[in-house]
């Protein structure tokens, strides 16, 4: 689906500076940057990507302002299928003149799209795929990985849980690239902290809704922690069914390795209270995050504004700043050069504050360990988290020389 010019202008997208003469369609296209937002519009990740990610990209264009060139946005539902995602990207690049992909939900789709962006020399700014391989073995000079990754999540939740006494783990893992990477990275931190991994089971993705047999296997292992290496409705269903089984009353702790505020909302505080969550963005973290969320409200209504949406906003905004710095023609001609310019420029936005982008494409910022509030602790809508600890930016993500990225010089 494509947003027409009227829709973009209504959303506050950037328009040419006033007073410019009429130009041909070809000249207009040459002065237009096109952002493509391939997301899950209808499946299990629709709440953490979907229409709110599109709105976040539009907000980035509005906040960027008028800098002498046009910005257009297209979006599509890739259905969490790599083949569909690749076909969308190819059509956008070959026929529709898209210059940059933002968001790109689901790790399997993101890895496939990463290869296409490198082949076509376009820009890939990922905000919601989690696999740390995007800045490791599968790194690319055309890609920036924003928001979070499996190493960051494992570092925060895995280590903290073992230190709190959860030293015997069993993983319930979504059977695709994201789940595999999250289990792998978390297991490494569990063992490194002195814990044990007693077993794991992989659940079909997508399409699993009944996790009872997997939870029975986890319970039979006698683990005191069940690590949920999944996300979206898979996580919601696991948490609900574990509560029905009464696992918490039997001394078994759930470690949700990737849980978004939208999923806490779906679970309700009564069910989710006490869960430990790692995030790099929370709407109520500071004055800047609150101001950004308030600007988003007219477009998203009462929907949740998650870290993935914030990453789409911040990544798109920084890309547009790089385009303004290097010029539209140069940015359109060479995606790798545009990413190199993004890396050379410090980042600063209302979602994540000041930061930087490393040579491997990893966007660097702090991560935060939160505990989900009890119902009586919440002061109002979306007031769900209390901060437990902060991991500073230089410690939050995998060390640069440990990822195996061929862009990193030893």
Secondary structure, DSSP 8 states (H G I E B T S, - for coil): -B--HHHHHHTT-----TT-----HHHHHHTEEEEEEEE-SSSTTTTTSHHHHHHHHHHHHHHH---SSEEEEEEEE-TT-HHHHHHHHHHIIIII---EEEE--SHHHHHHHHHHHHHHT-EEEESS---GGGGTTT--TTEEE-S--HHHHIIIIIHHHHHTT--EEEEEEESSHHHHHHHHHHHHHHHHTT-EEEEEEEE-TTT----HHHHHHHHHTT-SEEEEE--HHHHHHHHHHHHHHTGGGGT-EEEESS--HHHHHHH-HHHHTT-EEEES--TTSSHHHHHHHHHHHHHHTT----HHHHHHHHHHHHHHHHHHHH-HHHHHH-HHHHHHHHHHS-EEETTTEEEEE-TTSBEE--EEEEEE--GGG--STT--EEEEEEE-HHHHS--GGGS--TTS--
